[in-house]
Amino acid sequence: MKSFRFKQFEIEQSKDVFRVGTDGVLLGALANVENASKVLEIGTGTGLISLMLAQRNSKADFLGIDINEEAANLTQNNFKNSPFHLRLKNIFQDFKAFQADEKYDLIVSNPPYFEESYSEKDKLARQTVELNFLQLISKSSELLSENGILSVIIPFEAGNDFIQSAHKNKLFLVRQVNIKGIESSKAKRLILEFSLTEEKVEESAFIIEKSPRQYSNQYLELTKEFHVFKKEVGN
């Protein structure tokens, strides 16, 4: 499968691992990584999100986890071939069994979000078979540093349930980005960020395309340090 080239790194892809997509790009570009020194990514896939975050924060160290052995190996190769490789590590492990002696300033995930179905396509990456939202939230709450942030991208429709589950685990919503495919459409994704400390929620809107297959100025500005293109292009 053809690799995906960004300005500072390249993503090798596999037909058996969930590919580079807009959700991952948005989380990699928008997650609150600026003040983090220890970052944990849950479900790395190709390693895209950690690589984008490593480009944005030149001092942080990163650990990625994936339950899919092929994905873990693919991520490790992409990490190794990047200019940030000294700060990036990935392991093949079930997050539910993960144990750590340290806390993390940022935990980031583009989690599985489809209910289990009979489809085998991207089964582990796209369905809540191996890790559901509650498990993700509960485990993350144990691993966050005092001022740490849990940052996820999920379907808009799942937002209320995710926020309520987080609150039950003493994680408080501090930031919400409502993402639309095009300006005239309903929001289809949410980036949600949670903290152990309750504070005023920062809410904003983000539009990916100004018209079908024409990226918005907002998207172009956000990704200008990553995507190779300089002008508006289609997906």
ROSE-914170 format. One line per field, with one value per atom (N, C-alpha, C, O): residue number from 1; atom name; x, y, z negated. Coordinates in steps of 0.05 Angstrom, whole numbers. Layout:
<atoms>
pos = c(NUM;...)
site = c(CA;...)
c1 = c(X;...)
c2 = c(Y;...)
c3 = c(Z;...)
</atoms>
This chain:
<atoms>
pos = c(1;1;1;1;2;2;2;2;3;3;3;3;4;4;4;4;5;5;5;5;6;6;6;6;7;7;7;7;8;8;8;8;9;9;9;9;10;10;10;10;11;11;11;11;12;12;12;12;13;13;13;13;14;14;14;14;15;15;15;15;16;16;16;16;17;17;17;17;18;18;18;18;19;19;19;19;20;20;20;20;21;21;21;21;22;22;22;22;23;23;23;23;24;24;24;24;25;25;25;25;26;26;26;26;27;27;27;27;28;28;28;28;29;29;29;29;30;30;30;30;31;31;31;31;32;32;32;32;33;33;33;33;34;34;34;34;35;35;35;35;36;36;36;36;37;37;37;37;38;38;38;38;39;39;39;39;40;40;40;40;41;41;41;41;42;42;42;42;43;43;43;43;44;44;44;44;45;45;45;45;46;46;46;46;47;47;47;47;48;48;48;48;49;49;49;49;50;50;50;50;51;51;51;51;52;52;52;52;53;53;53;53;54;54;54;54;55;55;55;55;56;56;56;56;57;57;57;57;58;58;58;58;59;59;59;59;60;60;60;60;61;61;61;61;62;62;62;62;63;63;63;63;64;64;64;64;65;65;65;65;66;66;66;66;67;67;67;67;68;68;68;68;69;69;69;69;70;70;70;70;71;71;71;71;72;72;72;72;73;73;73;73;74;74;74;74;75;75;75;75;76;76;76;76;77;77;77;77;78;78;78;78;79;79;79;79;80;80;80;80;81;81;81;81;82;82;82;82;83;83;83;83;84;84;84;84;85;85;85;85;86;86;86;86;87;87;87;87;88;88;88;88;89;89;89;89;90;90;90;90;91;91;91;91;92;92;92;92;93;93;93;93;94;94;94;94;95;95;95;95;96;96;96;96;97;97;97;97;98;98;98;98;99;99;99;99;100;100;100;100;101;101;101;101;102;102;102;102;103;103;103;103;104;104;104;104;105;105;105;105;106;106;106;106;107;107;107;107;108;108;108;108;109;109;109;109;110;110;110;110;111;111;111;111;112;112;112;112;113;113;113;113;114;114;114;114;115;115;115;115;116;116;116;116;117;117;117;117;118;118;118;118;119;119;119;119;120;120;120;120;121;121;121;121;122;122;122;122;123;123;123;123;124;124;124;124;125;125;125;125;126;126;126;126;127;127;127;127;128;128;128;128;129;129;129;129;130;130;130;130;131;131;131;131;132;132;132;132;133;133;133;133;134;134;134;134;135;135;135;135;136;136;136;136;137;137;137;137;138;138;138;138;139;139;139;139;140;140;140;140;141;141;141;141;142;142;142;142;143;143;143;143;144;144;144;144;145;145;145;145;146;146;146;146;147;147;147;147;148;148;148;148;149;149;149;149;150;150;150;150;151;151;151;151;152;152;152;152;153;153;153;153;154;154;154;154;155;155;155;155;156;156;156;156;157;157;157;157;158;158;158;158;159;159;159;159;160;160;160;160;161;161;161;161;162;162;162;162;163;163;163;163;164;164;164;164;165;165;165;165;166;166;166;166;167;167;167;167;168;168;168;168;169;169;169;169;170;170;170;170;171;171;171;171;172;172;172;172;173;173;173;173;174;174;174;174;175;175;175;175;176;176;176;176;177;177;177;177;178;178;178;178;179;179;179;179;180;180;180;180;181;181;181;181;182;182;182;182;183;183;183;183;184;184;184;184;185;185;185;185;186;186;186;186;187;187;187;187;188;188;188;188;189;189;189;189;190;190;190;190;191;191;191;191;192;192;192;192;193;193;193;193;194;194;194;194;195;195;195;195;196;196;196;196;197;197;197;197;198;198;198;198;199;199;199;199;200;200;200;200;201;201;201;201;202;202;202;202;203;203;203;203;204;204;204;204;205;205;205;205;206;206;206;206;207;207;207;207;208;208;208;208;209;209;209;209;210;210;210;210;211;211;211;211;212;212;212;212;213;213;213;213;214;214;214;214;215;215;215;215;216;216;216;216;217;217;217;217;218;218;218;218;219;219;219;219;220;220;220;220;221;221;221;221;222;222;222;222;223;223;223;223;224;224;224;224;225;225;225;225;226;226;226;226;227;227;227;227;228;228;228;228;229;229;229;229;230;230;230;230;231;231;231;231;232;232;232;232;233;233;233;233;234;234;234;234;235;235;235;235)
site = c(N;CA;C;O;N;CA;C;O;N;CA;C;O;N;CA;C;O;N;CA;C;O;N;CA;C;O;N;CA;C;O;N;CA;C;O;N;CA;C;O;N;CA;C;O;N;CA;C;O;N;CA;C;O;N;CA;C;O;N;CA;C;O;N;CA;C;O;N;CA;C;O;N;CA;C;O;N;CA;C;O;N;CA;C;O;N;CA;C;O;N;CA;C;O;N;CA;C;O;N;CA;C;O;N;CA;C;O;N;CA;C;O;N;CA;C;O;N;CA;C;O;N;CA;C;O;N;CA;C;O;N;CA;C;O;N;CA;C;O;N;CA;C;O;N;CA;C;O;N;CA;C;O;N;CA;C;O;N;CA;C;O;N;CA;C;O;N;CA;C;O;N;CA;C;O;N;CA;C;O;N;CA;C;O;N;CA;C;O;N;CA;C;O;N;CA;C;O;N;CA;C;O;N;CA;C;O;N;CA;C;O;N;CA;C;O;N;CA;C;O;N;CA;C;O;N;CA;C;O;N;CA;C;O;N;CA;C;O;N;CA;C;O;N;CA;C;O;N;CA;C;O;N;CA;C;O;N;CA;C;O;N;CA;C;O;N;CA;C;O;N;CA;C;O;N;CA;C;O;N;CA;C;O;N;CA;C;O;N;CA;C;O;N;CA;C;O;N;CA;C;O;N;CA;C;O;N;CA;C;O;N;CA;C;O;N;CA;C;O;N;CA;C;O;N;CA;C;O;N;CA;C;O;N;CA;C;O;N;CA;C;O;N;CA;C;O;N;CA;C;O;N;CA;C;O;N;CA;C;O;N;CA;C;O;N;CA;C;O;N;CA;C;O;N;CA;C;O;N;CA;C;O;N;CA;C;O;N;CA;C;O;N;CA;C;O;N;CA;C;O;N;CA;C;O;N;CA;C;O;N;CA;C;O;N;CA;C;O;N;CA;C;O;N;CA;C;O;N;CA;C;O;N;CA;C;O;N;CA;C;O;N;CA;C;O;N;CA;C;O;N;CA;C;O;N;CA;C;O;N;CA;C;O;N;CA;C;O;N;CA;C;O;N;CA;C;O;N;CA;C;O;N;CA;C;O;N;CA;C;O;N;CA;C;O;N;CA;C;O;N;CA;C;O;N;CA;C;O;N;CA;C;O;N;CA;C;O;N;CA;C;O;N;CA;C;O;N;CA;C;O;N;CA;C;O;N;CA;C;O;N;CA;C;O;N;CA;C;O;N;CA;C;O;N;CA;C;O;N;CA;C;O;N;CA;C;O;N;CA;C;O;N;CA;C;O;N;CA;C;O;N;CA;C;O;N;CA;C;O;N;CA;C;O;N;CA;C;O;N;CA;C;O;N;CA;C;O;N;CA;C;O;N;CA;C;O;N;CA;C;O;N;CA;C;O;N;CA;C;O;N;CA;C;O;N;CA;C;O;N;CA;C;O;N;CA;C;O;N;CA;C;O;N;CA;C;O;N;CA;C;O;N;CA;C;O;N;CA;C;O;N;CA;C;O;N;CA;C;O;N;CA;C;O;N;CA;C;O;N;CA;C;O;N;CA;C;O;N;CA;C;O;N;CA;C;O;N;CA;C;O;N;CA;C;O;N;CA;C;O;N;CA;C;O;N;CA;C;O;N;CA;C;O;N;CA;C;O;N;CA;C;O;N;CA;C;O;N;CA;C;O;N;CA;C;O;N;CA;C;O;N;CA;C;O;N;CA;C;O;N;CA;C;O;N;CA;C;O;N;CA;C;O;N;CA;C;O;N;CA;C;O;N;CA;C;O;N;CA;C;O;N;CA;C;O;N;CA;C;O;N;CA;C;O;N;CA;C;O;N;CA;C;O;N;CA;C;O;N;CA;C;O;N;CA;C;O;N;CA;C;O;N;CA;C;O;N;CA;C;O;N;CA;C;O;N;CA;C;O;N;CA;C;O;N;CA;C;O;N;CA;C;O;N;CA;C;O;N;CA;C;O;N;CA;C;O;N;CA;C;O;N;CA;C;O;N;CA;C;O;N;CA;C;O;N;CA;C;O;N;CA;C;O;N;CA;C;O;N;CA;C;O;N;CA;C;O;N;CA;C;O;N;CA;C;O;N;CA;C;O;N;CA;C;O;N;CA;C;O;N;CA;C;O;N;CA;C;O;N;CA;C;O;N;CA;C;O;N;CA;C;O;N;CA;C;O;N;CA;C;O;N;CA;C;O;N;CA;C;O;N;CA;C;O;N;CA;C;O;N;CA;C;O;N;CA;C;O;N;CA;C;O;N;CA;C;O;N;CA;C;O;N;CA;C;O;N;CA;C;O;N;CA;C;O;N;CA;C;O;N;CA;C;O;N;CA;C;O;N;CA;C;O;N;CA;C;O)
c1 = c(17;0;18;38;9;24;27;9;52;56;45;38;42;30;51;61;58;80;70;53;81;77;103;123;103;126;151;173;148;172;174;194;154;156;138;122;142;126;113;125;88;73;71;58;85;81;54;47;38;12;10;27;-12;-17;-47;-63;-54;-82;-96;-121;-81;-92;-92;-99;-84;-83;-98;-95;-114;-130;-112;-93;-119;-102;-103;-120;-85;-86;-113;-122;-125;-151;-154;-137;-175;-180;-182;-172;-195;-198;-171;-167;-153;-127;-111;-98;-114;-100;-111;-95;-137;-149;-140;-133;-140;-131;-102;-94;-86;-57;-51;-31;-68;-64;-77;-68;-97;-113;-109;-115;-100;-97;-78;-59;-84;-69;-43;-41;-22;3;25;47;19;40;55;79;42;55;61;69;58;62;92;106;101;127;126;145;104;100;73;52;73;48;44;63;19;11;-10;-31;-6;-27;-38;-22;-64;-77;-89;-106;-79;-88;-74;-87;-49;-33;-38;-35;-46;-50;-24;-6;-22;2;23;46;14;31;27;42;8;4;1;15;-16;-23;2;8;16;40;61;75;64;84;76;94;51;43;47;57;41;45;74;82;91;120;131;150;120;128;120;135;97;87;101;103;110;123;150;152;171;198;212;234;199;211;197;209;173;158;168;178;165;170;143;123;142;117;119;139;97;93;67;46;67;43;37;55;11;2;-18;-35;-15;-35;-38;-19;-63;-69;-65;-64;-64;-60;-29;-16;-19;10;21;42;7;16;16;35;-4;-5;18;31;23;45;72;89;76;101;103;124;80;79;86;102;73;79;108;121;120;148;166;185;159;175;172;192;148;144;157;168;157;171;201;215;212;241;251;273;234;242;236;241;227;220;243;260;243;264;260;277;238;232;237;228;251;251;262;255;280;292;272;276;249;229;204;185;204;181;185;205;166;167;139;120;137;111;113;133;91;90;65;44;67;44;32;44;9;-3;-32;-41;-48;-75;-75;-64;-87;-88;-100;-93;-120;-134;-114;-119;-93;-73;-48;-29;-48;-24;-19;-38;6;14;37;55;37;58;65;47;91;100;98;99;94;93;65;49;60;36;41;64;19;22;7;-14;21;10;-11;-29;-10;-30;-34;-15;-59;-67;-85;-105;-79;-93;-102;-88;-126;-136;-157;-174;-155;-177;-189;-182;-207;-215;-234;-246;-237;-258;-285;-291;-303;-329;-353;-375;-349;-372;-379;-361;-404;-412;-403;-401;-398;-389;-409;-433;-398;-414;-402;-382;-412;-401;-379;-367;-373;-352;-325;-320;-307;-280;-262;-239;-271;-255;-248;-266;-222;-213;-226;-233;-230;-247;-237;-253;-212;-202;-201;-206;-195;-191;-218;-219;-238;-263;-287;-309;-284;-307;-300;-277;-320;-315;-314;-330;-296;-293;-273;-279;-249;-228;-227;-215;-238;-236;-260;-263;-278;-300;-294;-274;-312;-307;-303;-285;-319;-317;-290;-278;-280;-254;-232;-213;-234;-215;-214;-193;-238;-240;-229;-213;-238;-231;-200;-188;-189;-160;-144;-124;-153;-139;-139;-120;-162;-163;-142;-133;-134;-114;-86;-68;-82;-56;-49;-26;-68;-64;-48;-53;-30;-16;-36;-58;-28;-46;-59;-82;-43;-53;-56;-57;-58;-59;-86;-106;-85;-108;-113;-94;-138;-146;-159;-179;-149;-159;-167;-151;-193;-203;-219;-228;-221;-240;-260;-252;-286;-307;-330;-331;-349;-373;-389;-390;-401;-416;-438;-443;-451;-474;-466;-482;-440;-431;-422;-414;-423;-411;-423;-408;-449;-462;-455;-449;-457;-451;-422;-416;-404;-375;-370;-356;-382;-379;-389;-377;-413;-424;-407;-403;-397;-379;-354;-344;-343;-319;-324;-308;-347;-353;-355;-347;-366;-369;-341;-338;-321;-294;-277;-252;-291;-278;-260;-239;-268;-255;-275;-298;-266;-284;-278;-255;-299;-295;-284;-295;-263;-251;-250;-246;-253;-252;-269;-268;-283;-300;-298;-303;-290;-288;-309;-308;-329;-350;-342;-337;-339;-328;-349;-364;-351;-369;-353;-331;-365;-353;-353;-332;-376;-379;-396;-410;-395;-408;-437;-449;-451;-480;-489;-513;-471;-478;-479;-470;-490;-489;-461;-446;-455;-429;-428;-448;-405;-403;-382;-382;-364;-343;-340;-348;-330;-323;-294;-286;-279;-255;-262;-270;-258;-264;-239;-223;-235;-212;-221;-238;-209;-218;-194;-171;-200;-180;-190;-214;-172;-179;-190;-201;-187;-196;-219;-216;-240;-263;-258;-250;-264;-261;-280;-293;-280;-298;-291;-268;-312;-308;-302;-317;-281;-275;-288;-280;-306;-320;-315;-316;-311;-306;-317;-324;-317;-327;-305;-288;-305;-285;-299;-314;-293;-304;-282;-262;-285;-264;-264;-243;-288;-290;-310;-331;-303;-321;-342;-363;-335;-353;-342;-319;-357;-347;-320;-316;-301;-274;-258;-239;-266;-250;-246;-265;-221;-215;-221;-217;-230;-235;-208;-188;-209;-185;-177;-153;-196;-191;-174;-155;-182;-167;-139;-120;-138;-112;-93;-69;-103;-86;-76;-53;-95;-88;-67;-49;-68;-50;-27;-13;-22;-2;26;43;32;58;61;82;39;40;35;52;13;7;26;36;31;50;37;52;11;-1;1;2;1;2;-23;-29;-38;-64;-86;-82;-111;-134;-134;-130;-138;-140;-163;-173;-171;-191;-179;-154;-196;-186;-170;-160)
c2 = c(-24;0;25;26;45;70;84;86;94;109;137;146;150;176;196;193;215;233;259;273;266;293;309;298;333;350;341;342;331;323;293;284;278;249;235;247;208;192;169;157;163;142;118;119;96;71;59;59;50;39;10;-2;-3;-31;-34;-21;-53;-58;-70;-70;-80;-93;-75;-84;-50;-31;-6;3;5;28;51;58;61;79;108;115;125;153;165;160;180;191;219;227;232;260;261;280;241;242;243;259;226;225;251;261;262;287;310;326;311;332;329;349;305;302;308;320;299;305;335;344;350;379;395;418;384;400;392;408;368;360;378;389;382;401;389;378;390;377;397;389;423;443;441;445;435;434;406;403;387;359;351;360;335;323;293;281;280;252;248;256;235;231;201;186;192;164;164;178;149;145;117;98;115;89;82;96;60;51;67;83;62;79;75;94;51;47;50;33;71;76;93;95;105;123;152;169;158;185;206;226;201;222;228;252;208;213;227;245;221;234;264;281;270;298;313;336;300;313;317;337;298;300;323;337;328;351;377;397;377;401;407;430;386;389;376;351;391;380;369;359;371;362;338;324;332;311;283;279;264;235;221;228;202;189;159;146;148;119;113;124;95;85;57;41;50;23;14;30;-10;-21;-51;-65;-60;-88;-105;-130;-92;-106;-107;-87;-131;-134;-122;-110;-126;-114;-84;-71;-72;-43;-34;-14;-48;-41;-41;-23;-61;-63;-41;-30;-36;-14;13;28;18;43;45;66;23;24;30;45;19;26;55;68;65;93;112;133;104;119;119;140;96;92;109;119;112;126;156;170;165;193;209;197;236;252;254;265;244;246;219;215;200;172;169;150;186;183;188;180;201;207;190;195;171;155;125;114;114;85;73;87;49;36;7;-6;-2;-29;-43;-31;-69;-87;-96;-113;-85;-93;-84;-66;-98;-91;-69;-72;-46;-23;-30;-19;-48;-55;-68;-67;-80;-93;-76;-85;-53;-36;-25;-16;-27;-17;2;-3;24;44;55;59;61;73;104;117;114;143;152;136;178;189;205;212;210;222;249;253;268;295;297;315;280;278;249;235;240;214;220;234;209;216;190;170;191;167;174;192;161;160;132;114;129;102;88;101;62;47;57;62;60;73;59;68;39;25;1;-13;-3;-27;-52;-51;-74;-98;-107;-108;-114;-124;-149;-159;-159;-183;-177;-195;-151;-143;-149;-143;-160;-164;-141;-140;-122;-100;-81;-70;-77;-59;-66;-48;-91;-99;-88;-76;-90;-80;-50;-38;-38;-9;6;29;-6;9;0;11;-20;-30;-33;-37;-29;-30;-59;-67;-74;-103;-106;-119;-94;-98;-76;-80;-53;-30;-12;0;-11;7;34;37;53;80;80;94;65;65;55;65;34;23;43;46;56;77;99;107;109;131;122;136;100;91;87;96;73;69;95;99;112;137;154;168;154;171;163;179;137;127;136;137;141;146;175;182;193;222;234;228;252;269;289;292;303;322;342;348;352;371;359;374;333;319;322;330;316;319;293;280;284;262;275;290;269;281;259;242;260;240;253;276;238;246;223;200;230;210;221;244;203;213;232;229;252;272;259;268;239;226;212;208;206;192;211;203;237;257;257;257;258;260;236;239;212;188;188;181;196;197;217;211;241;261;252;257;239;229;208;207;189;168;180;171;200;213;226;224;239;253;233;239;210;189;179;169;183;175;199;198;221;245;258;270;256;271;291;285;316;338;350;355;354;366;394;411;400;427;439;463;422;433;415;390;428;413;427;451;412;422;408;383;422;411;412;433;388;386;380;360;397;392;384;393;367;360;384;392;396;421;440;431;465;485;481;487;472;469;444;439;426;400;401;421;380;377;369;357;374;365;335;321;324;295;283;259;299;290;310;333;300;317;311;288;332;329;338;361;320;325;323;304;342;340;343;359;326;323;327;321;338;343;332;328;328;320;343;340;367;392;404;408;411;423;452;467;461;489;495;477;520;528;514;512;505;491;510;529;505;520;506;483;518;506;521;546;507;519;502;479;513;498;496;514;474;470;459;440;470;461;450;464;426;413;424;430;424;433;456;456;475;497;489;500;469;456;429;424;411;383;382;393;369;365;391;392;411;436;443;451;440;444;473;492;477;504;517;504;544;558;550;550;544;535;510;507;490;465;469;458;485;490;504;497;522;536;517;518;501;482;462;456;453;431;440;424;466;476;467;465;460;450;420;409;407;378;369;355;378;369;382;404;367;376;398;416;397;416;445;450;464;492;507;528;495;506;488;465;497;481;456;458;433;409;392;397;372;354;334;333;318;297;276;257)
c3 = c(0;0;0;-13;15;17;-9;-25;-14;-39;-37;-15;-60;-61;-71;-93;-54;-60;-72;-60;-95;-107;-104;-93;-113;-108;-123;-112;-147;-163;-167;-179;-159;-163;-143;-129;-141;-122;-137;-155;-130;-143;-124;-103;-131;-117;-125;-149;-106;-112;-105;-92;-115;-110;-106;-118;-88;-84;-108;-110;-127;-151;-176;-198;-172;-194;-185;-162;-203;-196;-186;-198;-162;-148;-158;-175;-147;-153;-146;-123;-164;-158;-171;-187;-164;-173;-204;-216;-216;-245;-259;-277;-250;-263;-258;-276;-234;-228;-246;-256;-249;-266;-295;-307;-306;-333;-337;-356;-317;-318;-317;-328;-303;-300;-322;-327;-336;-355;-384;-401;-390;-418;-433;-422;-458;-475;-485;-507;-468;-474;-483;-491;-482;-485;-511;-511;-533;-559;-569;-592;-552;-560;-559;-541;-577;-576;-572;-562;-581;-577;-564;-574;-541;-525;-520;-514;-524;-519;-497;-500;-476;-456;-457;-458;-458;-460;-433;-422;-421;-395;-373;-360;-369;-352;-322;-307;-314;-285;-270;-273;-254;-239;-254;-246;-276;-291;-284;-294;-266;-256;-278;-278;-297;-317;-334;-338;-344;-360;-343;-354;-318;-301;-298;-299;-294;-292;-318;-318;-340;-366;-372;-384;-364;-368;-352;-361;-328;-312;-326;-325;-339;-352;-378;-387;-392;-418;-416;-416;-415;-410;-435;-433;-458;-483;-496;-512;-487;-500;-491;-469;-509;-503;-500;-513;-482;-474;-477;-471;-487;-487;-473;-481;-454;-441;-448;-453;-448;-454;-433;-425;-424;-405;-410;-414;-411;-416;-391;-392;-368;-342;-337;-334;-336;-334;-308;-308;-286;-261;-262;-252;-275;-278;-296;-290;-317;-335;-320;-324;-304;-288;-267;-263;-255;-234;-247;-236;-270;-284;-291;-288;-302;-310;-286;-289;-263;-239;-231;-224;-232;-226;-246;-238;-271;-291;-285;-286;-280;-275;-252;-252;-231;-207;-208;-188;-231;-233;-246;-258;-242;-255;-286;-299;-296;-325;-339;-362;-326;-335;-363;-377;-372;-398;-421;-444;-415;-435;-433;-447;-415;-408;-414;-405;-428;-433;-430;-437;-420;-417;-426;-422;-439;-448;-440;-435;-437;-431;-457;-470;-464;-490;-491;-477;-507;-513;-533;-555;-527;-545;-571;-592;-571;-596;-616;-640;-606;-624;-628;-641;-617;-618;-646;-660;-655;-681;-677;-661;-692;-689;-716;-733;-721;-746;-744;-765;-720;-717;-708;-698;-711;-701;-675;-669;-661;-634;-634;-645;-621;-619;-597;-598;-578;-556;-549;-543;-550;-539;-516;-518;-493;-468;-455;-455;-443;-429;-408;-412;-386;-366;-369;-354;-388;-397;-378;-361;-381;-365;-373;-396;-353;-359;-347;-352;-331;-320;-339;-348;-344;-359;-343;-319;-357;-344;-323;-327;-300;-278;-266;-277;-244;-232;-213;-201;-208;-190;-202;-225;-186;-195;-187;-196;-171;-161;-184;-197;-189;-210;-237;-252;-242;-265;-291;-306;-297;-323;-324;-345;-301;-301;-301;-311;-289;-284;-300;-298;-317;-332;-361;-369;-378;-407;-417;-434;-406;-413;-436;-456;-433;-452;-473;-494;-467;-486;-482;-461;-502;-500;-513;-526;-510;-520;-550;-560;-565;-594;-603;-622;-590;-597;-591;-606;-568;-561;-582;-590;-589;-608;-636;-648;-646;-673;-675;-695;-656;-657;-654;-667;-636;-632;-657;-663;-672;-696;-716;-732;-716;-735;-726;-743;-701;-690;-685;-679;-689;-684;-707;-730;-700;-720;-731;-721;-752;-766;-747;-750;-728;-709;-681;-661;-680;-654;-639;-651;-613;-595;-581;-571;-580;-562;-538;-541;-514;-490;-470;-464;-461;-443;-420;-423;-398;-377;-374;-370;-375;-374;-357;-351;-349;-335;-352;-376;-339;-354;-371;-393;-360;-373;-399;-417;-402;-426;-448;-469;-442;-460;-488;-507;-490;-516;-534;-558;-523;-538;-547;-570;-530;-536;-559;-578;-557;-577;-604;-625;-604;-629;-642;-666;-625;-635;-647;-668;-634;-644;-671;-689;-673;-698;-721;-744;-716;-737;-746;-768;-728;-735;-743;-742;-751;-761;-740;-746;-715;-693;-683;-676;-682;-676;-648;-641;-633;-606;-608;-623;-594;-594;-566;-563;-546;-518;-500;-502;-482;-462;-435;-433;-415;-387;-371;-368;-361;-345;-315;-304;-303;-276;-256;-258;-235;-213;-188;-184;-172;-146;-128;-117;-123;-109;-125;-143;-119;-136;-139;-160;-118;-118;-131;-134;-139;-151;-181;-193;-193;-222;-231;-215;-256;-267;-266;-272;-258;-255;-274;-280;-284;-303;-326;-323;-348;-371;-379;-381;-384;-400;-428;-432;-447;-475;-491;-487;-509;-527;-556;-563;-573;-601;-619;-613;-643;-663;-690;-694;-709;-736;-752;-774;-741;-754;-738;-714;-752;-739;-733;-751;-709;-701;-678;-668;-670;-649;-623;-616;-609;-584;-561;-557;-546;-522;-498;-492;-484;-462;-436;-436;-415;-389;-366;-371;-342;-319;-298;-296;-283;-263;-238;-240;-215;-189;-171;-166;-162;-146;-117;-106;-105;-77;-74;-86;-57;-51;-30;-28;-14;5;10;4;22;26;40;62;27;37;40;55;25;24;-5;-19;-15;-43;-50;-35;-75;-85;-92;-95;-93;-101;-129;-136;-146;-174;-174;-189;-157;-156;-144;-153;-123;-110;-129;-129;-144;-164;-186;-194;-195;-217;-209;-225;-184;-175;-158;-146;-156;-138;-144;-127;-170;-177;-173;-178;-165;-161;-132;-121;-121;-94;-73;-77;-52;-32;-15;-5;-11;8;-3;-27;16;9;17;6;35;43;37;28;40;35;53;78;41;57;46;24;62;52;33;29;20;2;16;4)
</atoms>
